[in-house]
Amino acid sequence: MIELEVYAVGLRESDNILKLGHQLEALPGIRYQVDSNHDIIYFEMDEPIVTLHQIRGAVERIGIEPRFVGEIPSDLEVGTRTQKLE
């Protein structure tokens, strides 16, 4: 299981949680929980099926800058799924 924590200042304002839910619907196989008191989003997934770029994009599309907390799982780092062509 892969877990990721994101600090998103402003998440609790207006209807940002609802907007976030709509953005995350497009990411298959990802589960999340929002701590609106602390502007934190907890993500978990069984396999590395999304990248940090996709998660960052979903949060940024609602007008919030995500800040990843703690160690970022290497399976989610951008570029780990591609290989350089020679």
Beta strands, then each sheet from edge to edge (+ up, - down):
strand 1: 2-8
strand 2: 30-35
strand 3: 40-45
strand 4: 66-69
sheet 1: 2+ 3- 1+ 4-
end
